[in-house]
Amino acid sequence: ANRKEFQIVALAPFMVITLMLTILLFIVPGLWMVTVAGAMLTHTSMCSGDFGLLSYLDVHRDKEMVTYDDKSAGRSYFYGR
């Protein structure tokens, strides 16, 4: 995937789910707002890895991104060359 495709894949879930939770925040009554706000906080914190990779791409925007997945170790590597 190129840089633009990766940005779309990384940001789409954050944007869609955050938008839905924000709308829901204004619709639900009383204490349900706390539940929705908690879901939004949890979701946003779980997106931190995507934001970290996007930051890495931004810092190394002058380089080509190369990825390597080591399935046996369960790790992914990102390099700029």
Biopython code that builds the backbone (N, CA, C, O; Angstrom):
import numpy as np
from Bio.PDB.StructureBuilder import StructureBuilder

atoms = [
    (1, "ALA", "N", (0.850, -1.188, 0.000)),
    (1, "ALA", "CA", (0.000, 0.000, 0.000)),
    (1, "ALA", "C", (0.884, 1.235, 0.000)),
    (1, "ALA", "O", (1.914, 1.279, 0.672)),
    (2, "ASN", "N", (0.475, 2.221, -0.750)),
    (2, "ASN", "CA", (1.243, 3.457, -0.752)),
    (2, "ASN", "C", (0.833, 4.328, 0.437)),
    (2, "ASN", "O", (-0.054, 3.964, 1.208)),
    (3, "ARG", "N", (1.480, 5.463, 0.572)),
    (3, "ARG", "CA", (1.266, 6.342, 1.723)),
    (3, "ARG", "C", (-0.184, 6.804, 1.831)),
    (3, "ARG", "O", (-0.753, 6.790, 2.923)),
    (4, "LYS", "N", (-0.782, 7.208, 0.730)),
    (4, "LYS", "CA", (-2.164, 7.709, 0.747)),
    (4, "LYS", "C", (-3.140, 6.599, 1.146)),
    (4, "LYS", "O", (-4.046, 6.828, 1.947)),
    (5, "GLU", "N", (-2.960, 5.408, 0.593)),
    (5, "GLU", "CA", (-3.828, 4.283, 0.945)),
    (5, "GLU", "C", (-3.708, 3.942, 2.426)),
    (5, "GLU", "O", (-4.706, 3.654, 3.085)),
    (6, "PHE", "N", (-2.483, 3.974, 2.945)),
    (6, "PHE", "CA", (-2.287, 3.678, 4.360)),
    (6, "PHE", "C", (-2.969, 4.727, 5.237)),
    (6, "PHE", "O", (-3.554, 4.389, 6.266)),
    (7, "GLN", "N", (-2.897, 5.988, 4.838)),
    (7, "GLN", "CA", (-3.563, 7.044, 5.605)),
    (7, "GLN", "C", (-5.070, 6.814, 5.651)),
    (7, "GLN", "O", (-5.696, 6.989, 6.697)),
    (8, "ILE", "N", (-5.643, 6.429, 4.536)),
    (8, "ILE", "CA", (-7.090, 6.181, 4.490)),
    (8, "ILE", "C", (-7.458, 4.999, 5.381)),
    (8, "ILE", "O", (-8.412, 5.070, 6.155)),
    (9, "VAL", "N", (-6.695, 3.909, 5.266)),
    (9, "VAL", "CA", (-6.982, 2.715, 6.066)),
    (9, "VAL", "C", (-6.789, 2.995, 7.560)),
    (9, "VAL", "O", (-7.535, 2.472, 8.387)),
    (10, "ALA", "N", (-5.807, 3.805, 7.905)),
    (10, "ALA", "CA", (-5.540, 4.098, 9.314)),
    (10, "ALA", "C", (-6.566, 5.063, 9.908)),
    (10, "ALA", "O", (-6.938, 4.921, 11.072)),
    (11, "LEU", "N", (-7.024, 6.034, 9.132)),
    (11, "LEU", "CA", (-7.916, 7.065, 9.672)),
    (11, "LEU", "C", (-9.402, 6.750, 9.535)),
    (11, "LEU", "O", (-10.208, 7.267, 10.309)),
    (12, "ALA", "N", (-9.781, 5.925, 8.582)),
    (12, "ALA", "CA", (-11.211, 5.669, 8.342)),
    (12, "ALA", "C", (-11.938, 5.125, 9.574)),
    (12, "ALA", "O", (-12.987, 5.662, 9.929)),
    (13, "PRO", "N", (-11.428, 4.087, 10.239)),
    (13, "PRO", "CA", (-12.158, 3.600, 11.424)),
    (13, "PRO", "C", (-12.268, 4.660, 12.513)),
    (13, "PRO", "O", (-13.315, 4.794, 13.146)),
    (14, "PHE", "N", (-11.195, 5.413, 12.736)),
    (14, "PHE", "CA", (-11.244, 6.464, 13.751)),
    (14, "PHE", "C", (-12.310, 7.495, 13.418)),
    (14, "PHE", "O", (-13.112, 7.864, 14.275)),
    (15, "MET", "N", (-12.318, 7.956, 12.182)),
    (15, "MET", "CA", (-13.267, 9.002, 11.787)),
    (15, "MET", "C", (-14.711, 8.505, 11.860)),
    (15, "MET", "O", (-15.571, 9.193, 12.411)),
    (16, "VAL", "N", (-14.983, 7.337, 11.318)),
    (16, "VAL", "CA", (-16.357, 6.821, 11.265)),
    (16, "VAL", "C", (-16.890, 6.524, 12.667)),
    (16, "VAL", "O", (-17.986, 6.957, 13.023)),
    (17, "ILE", "N", (-16.118, 5.792, 13.454)),
    (17, "ILE", "CA", (-16.597, 5.410, 14.787)),
    (17, "ILE", "C", (-16.697, 6.621, 15.703)),
    (17, "ILE", "O", (-17.648, 6.727, 16.477)),
    (18, "THR", "N", (-15.737, 7.534, 15.630)),
    (18, "THR", "CA", (-15.798, 8.741, 16.458)),
    (18, "THR", "C", (-16.991, 9.600, 16.075)),
    (18, "THR", "O", (-17.654, 10.156, 16.951)),
    (19, "LEU", "N", (-17.276, 9.719, 14.794)),
    (19, "LEU", "CA", (-18.442, 10.487, 14.356)),
    (19, "LEU", "C", (-19.729, 9.859, 14.887)),
    (19, "LEU", "O", (-20.604, 10.560, 15.395)),
    (20, "MET", "N", (-19.841, 8.538, 14.768)),
    (20, "MET", "CA", (-21.052, 7.864, 15.263)),
    (20, "MET", "C", (-21.198, 8.018, 16.778)),
    (20, "MET", "O", (-22.301, 8.259, 17.268)),
    (21, "LEU", "N", (-20.113, 7.884, 17.515)),
    (21, "LEU", "CA", (-20.183, 8.032, 18.967)),
    (21, "LEU", "C", (-20.490, 9.473, 19.373)),
    (21, "LEU", "O", (-21.186, 9.699, 20.363)),
    (22, "THR", "N", (-19.983, 10.443, 18.624)),
    (22, "THR", "CA", (-20.278, 11.846, 18.920)),
    (22, "THR", "C", (-21.756, 12.140, 18.712)),
    (22, "THR", "O", (-22.380, 12.812, 19.534)),
    (23, "ILE", "N", (-22.311, 11.646, 17.629)),
    (23, "ILE", "CA", (-23.750, 11.826, 17.377)),
    (23, "ILE", "C", (-24.553, 11.136, 18.475)),
    (23, "ILE", "O", (-25.520, 11.694, 18.994)),
    (24, "LEU", "N", (-24.146, 9.927, 18.819)),
    (24, "LEU", "CA", (-24.836, 9.167, 19.861)),
    (24, "LEU", "C", (-24.773, 9.879, 21.213)),
    (24, "LEU", "O", (-25.707, 9.789, 22.010)),
    (25, "LEU", "N", (-23.687, 10.572, 21.464)),
    (25, "LEU", "CA", (-23.505, 11.298, 22.722)),
    (25, "LEU", "C", (-24.606, 12.331, 22.943)),
    (25, "LEU", "O", (-25.003, 12.583, 24.081)),
    (26, "PHE", "N", (-25.098, 12.930, 21.861)),
    (26, "PHE", "CA", (-26.141, 13.952, 21.969)),
    (26, "PHE", "C", (-27.554, 13.366, 21.928)),
    (26, "PHE", "O", (-28.530, 14.085, 22.139)),
    (27, "ILE", "N", (-27.662, 12.077, 21.659)),
    (27, "ILE", "CA", (-28.977, 11.446, 21.533)),
    (27, "ILE", "C", (-29.370, 10.679, 22.795)),
    (27, "ILE", "O", (-30.536, 10.685, 23.191)),
    (28, "VAL", "N", (-28.400, 10.022, 23.423)),
    (28, "VAL", "CA", (-28.720, 9.150, 24.559)),
    (28, "VAL", "C", (-29.059, 9.958, 25.809)),
    (28, "VAL", "O", (-28.547, 11.062, 25.996)),
    (29, "PRO", "N", (-29.916, 9.410, 26.659)),
    (29, "PRO", "CA", (-30.307, 10.123, 27.880)),
    (29, "PRO", "C", (-29.343, 9.880, 29.045)),
    (29, "PRO", "O", (-28.662, 8.857, 29.106)),
    (30, "GLY", "N", (-29.305, 10.820, 29.939)),
    (30, "GLY", "CA", (-28.672, 10.717, 31.249)),
    (30, "GLY", "C", (-27.342, 10.010, 31.333)),
    (30, "GLY", "O", (-26.372, 10.392, 30.677)),
    (31, "LEU", "N", (-27.310, 8.974, 32.150)),
    (31, "LEU", "CA", (-26.056, 8.280, 32.432)),
    (31, "LEU", "C", (-25.507, 7.499, 31.244)),
    (31, "LEU", "O", (-24.337, 7.115, 31.248)),
    (32, "TRP", "N", (-26.323, 7.260, 30.239)),
    (32, "TRP", "CA", (-25.810, 6.592, 29.038)),
    (32, "TRP", "C", (-24.735, 7.443, 28.365)),
    (32, "TRP", "O", (-23.891, 6.920, 27.636)),
    (33, "MET", "N", (-24.766, 8.749, 28.608)),
    (33, "MET", "CA", (-23.735, 9.630, 28.049)),
    (33, "MET", "C", (-22.353, 9.242, 28.576)),
    (33, "MET", "O", (-21.362, 9.320, 27.852)),
    (34, "VAL", "N", (-22.296, 8.826, 29.837)),
    (34, "VAL", "CA", (-21.024, 8.402, 30.425)),
    (34, "VAL", "C", (-20.516, 7.139, 29.726)),
    (34, "VAL", "O", (-19.318, 7.007, 29.474)),
    (35, "THR", "N", (-21.413, 6.226, 29.418)),
    (35, "THR", "CA", (-21.036, 4.996, 28.717)),
    (35, "THR", "C", (-20.504, 5.311, 27.325)),
    (35, "THR", "O", (-19.482, 4.767, 26.906)),
    (36, "VAL", "N", (-21.198, 6.188, 26.613)),
    (36, "VAL", "CA", (-20.761, 6.562, 25.259)),
    (36, "VAL", "C", (-19.427, 7.300, 25.323)),
    (36, "VAL", "O", (-18.541, 7.054, 24.505)),
    (37, "ALA", "N", (-19.280, 8.205, 26.292)),
    (37, "ALA", "CA", (-18.012, 8.927, 26.442)),
    (37, "ALA", "C", (-16.877, 7.958, 26.778)),
    (37, "ALA", "O", (-15.761, 8.118, 26.285)),
    (38, "GLY", "N", (-17.154, 6.962, 27.607)),
    (38, "GLY", "CA", (-16.147, 5.946, 27.916)),
    (38, "GLY", "C", (-15.764, 5.125, 26.696)),
    (38, "GLY", "O", (-14.594, 4.800, 26.495)),
    (39, "ALA", "N", (-16.761, 4.793, 25.882)),
    (39, "ALA", "CA", (-16.486, 4.059, 24.639)),
    (39, "ALA", "C", (-15.639, 4.906, 23.697)),
    (39, "ALA", "O", (-14.744, 4.394, 23.024)),
    (40, "MET", "N", (-15.926, 6.210, 23.654)),
    (40, "MET", "CA", (-15.158, 7.106, 22.787)),
    (40, "MET", "C", (-13.713, 7.223, 23.281)),
    (40, "MET", "O", (-12.780, 7.216, 22.479)),
    (41, "LEU", "N", (-13.532, 7.329, 24.586)),
    (41, "LEU", "CA", (-12.186, 7.404, 25.157)),
    (41, "LEU", "C", (-11.408, 6.115, 24.881)),
    (41, "LEU", "O", (-10.242, 6.159, 24.489)),
    (42, "THR", "N", (-12.057, 4.980, 25.087)),
    (42, "THR", "CA", (-11.409, 3.693, 24.840)),
    (42, "THR", "C", (-11.048, 3.538, 23.368)),
    (42, "THR", "O", (-9.936, 3.127, 23.038)),
    (43, "HIS", "N", (-11.982, 3.865, 22.488)),
    (43, "HIS", "CA", (-11.731, 3.750, 21.049)),
    (43, "HIS", "C", (-10.576, 4.655, 20.617)),
    (43, "HIS", "O", (-9.698, 4.232, 19.865)),
    (44, "THR", "N", (-10.580, 5.891, 21.094)),
    (44, "THR", "CA", (-9.527, 6.833, 20.720)),
    (44, "THR", "C", (-8.164, 6.348, 21.209)),
    (44, "THR", "O", (-7.172, 6.465, 20.490)),
    (45, "SER", "N", (-8.108, 5.810, 22.415)),
    (45, "SER", "CA", (-6.824, 5.319, 22.925)),
    (45, "SER", "C", (-6.350, 4.090, 22.145)),
    (45, "SER", "O", (-5.146, 3.896, 21.977)),
    (46, "MET", "N", (-7.271, 3.269, 21.673)),
    (46, "MET", "CA", (-6.889, 2.093, 20.891)),
    (46, "MET", "C", (-6.400, 2.472, 19.489)),
    (46, "MET", "O", (-5.729, 1.677, 18.831)),
    (47, "CYS", "N", (-6.730, 3.668, 19.038)),
    (47, "CYS", "CA", (-6.265, 4.149, 17.734)),
    (47, "CYS", "C", (-4.865, 4.757, 17.818)),
    (47, "CYS", "O", (-4.328, 5.197, 16.801)),
    (48, "SER", "N", (-4.269, 4.788, 19.001)),
    (48, "SER", "CA", (-2.970, 5.441, 19.166)),
    (48, "SER", "C", (-1.881, 4.793, 18.308)),
    (48, "SER", "O", (-0.975, 5.487, 17.846)),
    (49, "GLY", "N", (-1.952, 3.496, 18.091)),
    (49, "GLY", "CA", (-0.969, 2.839, 17.228)),
    (49, "GLY", "C", (-1.049, 3.331, 15.797)),
    (49, "GLY", "O", (-0.025, 3.521, 15.141)),
    (50, "ASP", "N", (-2.273, 3.539, 15.310)),
    (50, "ASP", "CA", (-2.446, 4.085, 13.960)),
    (50, "ASP", "C", (-1.871, 5.491, 13.870)),
    (50, "ASP", "O", (-1.215, 5.841, 12.889)),
    (51, "PHE", "N", (-2.124, 6.302, 14.908)),
    (51, "PHE", "CA", (-1.584, 7.666, 14.914)),
    (51, "PHE", "C", (-0.057, 7.646, 14.990)),
    (51, "PHE", "O", (0.609, 8.490, 14.391)),
    (52, "GLY", "N", (0.488, 6.687, 15.721)),
    (52, "GLY", "CA", (1.937, 6.554, 15.797)),
    (52, "GLY", "C", (2.549, 6.221, 14.446)),
    (52, "GLY", "O", (3.576, 6.786, 14.068)),
    (53, "LEU", "N", (1.919, 5.304, 13.716)),
    (53, "LEU", "CA", (2.425, 4.962, 12.381)),
    (53, "LEU", "C", (2.278, 6.127, 11.410)),
    (53, "LEU", "O", (3.151, 6.352, 10.571)),
    (54, "LEU", "N", (1.179, 6.868, 11.521)),
    (54, "LEU", "CA", (1.009, 8.044, 10.668)),
    (54, "LEU", "C", (2.068, 9.098, 10.984)),
    (54, "LEU", "O", (2.569, 9.769, 10.082)),
    (55, "SER", "N", (2.406, 9.242, 12.260)),
    (55, "SER", "CA", (3.462, 10.171, 12.656)),
    (55, "SER", "C", (4.811, 9.724, 12.092)),
    (55, "SER", "O", (5.594, 10.544, 11.613)),
    (56, "TYR", "N", (5.072, 8.425, 12.153)),
    (56, "TYR", "CA", (6.308, 7.883, 11.586)),
    (56, "TYR", "C", (6.394, 8.199, 10.095)),
    (56, "TYR", "O", (7.443, 8.611, 9.599)),
    (57, "LEU", "N", (5.285, 8.002, 9.390)),
    (57, "LEU", "CA", (5.261, 8.302, 7.957)),
    (57, "LEU", "C", (5.492, 9.781, 7.696)),
    (57, "LEU", "O", (6.158, 10.146, 6.727)),
    (58, "ASP", "N", (4.947, 10.636, 8.555)),
    (58, "ASP", "CA", (5.119, 12.076, 8.375)),
    (58, "ASP", "C", (6.572, 12.489, 8.613)),
    (58, "ASP", "O", (7.120, 13.297, 7.864)),
    (59, "VAL", "N", (7.189, 11.938, 9.648)),
    (59, "VAL", "CA", (8.587, 12.267, 9.942)),
    (59, "VAL", "C", (9.497, 11.811, 8.802)),
    (59, "VAL", "O", (10.475, 12.484, 8.474)),
    (60, "HIS", "N", (9.175, 10.675, 8.205)),
    (60, "HIS", "CA", (10.003, 10.109, 7.131)),
    (60, "HIS", "C", (9.326, 10.240, 5.767)),
    (60, "HIS", "O", (9.430, 9.341, 4.932)),
    (61, "ARG", "N", (8.645, 11.341, 5.545)),
    (61, "ARG", "CA", (7.893, 11.509, 4.292)),
    (61, "ARG", "C", (8.790, 11.597, 3.063)),
    (61, "ARG", "O", (8.330, 11.373, 1.943)),
    (62, "ASP", "N", (10.063, 11.919, 3.263)),
    (62, "ASP", "CA", (10.982, 11.994, 2.128)),
    (62, "ASP", "C", (11.520, 10.619, 1.729)),
    (62, "ASP", "O", (12.263, 10.497, 0.755)),
    (63, "LYS", "N", (11.141, 9.584, 2.487)),
    (63, "LYS", "CA", (11.617, 8.230, 2.209)),
    (63, "LYS", "C", (10.462, 7.337, 1.772)),
    (63, "LYS", "O", (9.293, 7.630, 2.023)),
    (64, "GLU", "N", (10.819, 6.251, 1.118)),
    (64, "GLU", "CA", (9.829, 5.249, 0.723)),
    (64, "GLU", "C", (9.562, 4.331, 1.916)),
    (64, "GLU", "O", (10.499, 3.904, 2.591)),
    (65, "MET", "N", (8.291, 4.026, 2.178)),
    (65, "MET", "CA", (7.946, 3.140, 3.282)),
    (65, "MET", "C", (8.050, 1.686, 2.825)),
    (65, "MET", "O", (7.542, 1.312, 1.768)),
    (66, "VAL", "N", (8.718, 0.879, 3.645)),
    (66, "VAL", "CA", (8.842, -0.551, 3.391)),
    (66, "VAL", "C", (8.341, -1.267, 4.643)),
    (66, "VAL", "O", (8.749, -0.934, 5.756)),
    (67, "THR", "N", (7.456, -2.252, 4.464)),
    (67, "THR", "CA", (6.944, -3.008, 5.607)),
    (67, "THR", "C", (7.329, -4.470, 5.472)),
    (67, "THR", "O", (7.471, -5.001, 4.370)),
    (68, "TYR", "N", (7.492, -5.099, 6.613)),
    (68, "TYR", "CA", (7.810, -6.523, 6.652)),
    (68, "TYR", "C", (7.038, -7.138, 7.811)),
    (68, "TYR", "O", (7.125, -6.654, 8.940)),
    (69, "ASP", "N", (6.283, -8.198, 7.542)),
    (69, "ASP", "CA", (5.525, -8.904, 8.573)),
    (69, "ASP", "C", (6.193, -10.242, 8.855)),
    (69, "ASP", "O", (6.330, -11.076, 7.960)),
    (70, "ASP", "N", (6.605, -10.443, 10.094)),
    (70, "ASP", "CA", (7.171, -11.713, 10.537)),
    (70, "ASP", "C", (6.064, -12.477, 11.253)),
    (70, "ASP", "O", (5.844, -12.288, 12.449)),
    (71, "LYS", "N", (5.367, -13.343, 10.514)),
    (71, "LYS", "CA", (4.207, -14.050, 11.066)),
    (71, "LYS", "C", (4.585, -14.973, 12.215)),
    (71, "LYS", "O", (3.844, -15.067, 13.194)),
    (72, "SER", "N", (5.709, -15.647, 12.118)),
    (72, "SER", "CA", (6.089, -16.579, 13.183)),
    (72, "SER", "C", (6.344, -15.852, 14.503)),
    (72, "SER", "O", (6.061, -16.389, 15.574)),
    (73, "ALA", "N", (6.876, -14.639, 14.427)),
    (73, "ALA", "CA", (7.125, -13.847, 15.642)),
    (73, "ALA", "C", (5.928, -12.971, 15.993)),
    (73, "ALA", "O", (5.853, -12.430, 17.096)),
    (74, "GLY", "N", (4.986, -12.830, 15.049)),
    (74, "GLY", "CA", (3.821, -11.980, 15.297)),
    (74, "GLY", "C", (4.169, -10.507, 15.351)),
    (74, "GLY", "O", (3.586, -9.757, 16.134)),
    (75, "ARG", "N", (5.117, -10.085, 14.521)),
    (75, "ARG", "CA", (5.566, -8.693, 14.533)),
    (75, "ARG", "C", (5.531, -8.113, 13.130)),
    (75, "ARG", "O", (5.649, -8.825, 12.133)),
    (76, "SER", "N", (5.363, -6.799, 13.084)),
    (76, "SER", "CA", (5.444, -6.059, 11.826)),
    (76, "SER", "C", (6.546, -5.021, 11.962)),
    (76, "SER", "O", (6.710, -4.410, 13.018)),
    (77, "TYR", "N", (7.289, -4.828, 10.901)),
    (77, "TYR", "CA", (8.388, -3.866, 10.894)),
    (77, "TYR", "C", (8.126, -2.821, 9.821)),
    (77, "TYR", "O", (7.653, -3.143, 8.731)),
    (78, "PHE", "N", (8.436, -1.574, 10.134)),
    (78, "PHE", "CA", (8.267, -0.467, 9.209)),
    (78, "PHE", "C", (9.606, 0.245, 9.069)),
    (78, "PHE", "O", (10.224, 0.631, 10.061)),
    (79, "TYR", "N", (10.039, 0.411, 7.843)),
    (79, "TYR", "CA", (11.315, 1.050, 7.574)),
    (79, "TYR", "C", (11.127, 2.159, 6.543)),
    (79, "TYR", "O", (10.230, 2.107, 5.702)),
    (80, "GLY", "N", (11.988, 3.150, 6.631)),
    (80, "GLY", "CA", (12.048, 4.176, 5.594)),
    (80, "GLY", "C", (13.368, 4.037, 4.866)),
    (80, "GLY", "O", (14.424, 3.987, 5.496)),
    (81, "ARG", "N", (13.320, 3.975, 3.551)),
    (81, "ARG", "CA", (14.580, 3.875, 2.802)),
    (81, "ARG", "C", (14.636, 4.928, 1.733)),
    (81, "ARG", "O", (15.618, 5.007, 0.995)),
]
sb = StructureBuilder()
sb.init_structure("model")
sb.init_model(0)
sb.init_chain("A")
sb.init_seg("    ")
for serial, (resi, resn, name, xyz) in enumerate(atoms, 1):
    if name == "N":
        sb.init_residue(resn, " ", resi, " ")
    sb.init_atom(name, np.array(xyz, "f"), 0.0, 1.0, " ", f" {name:<3s}", serial, name[0])
structure = sb.get_structure()
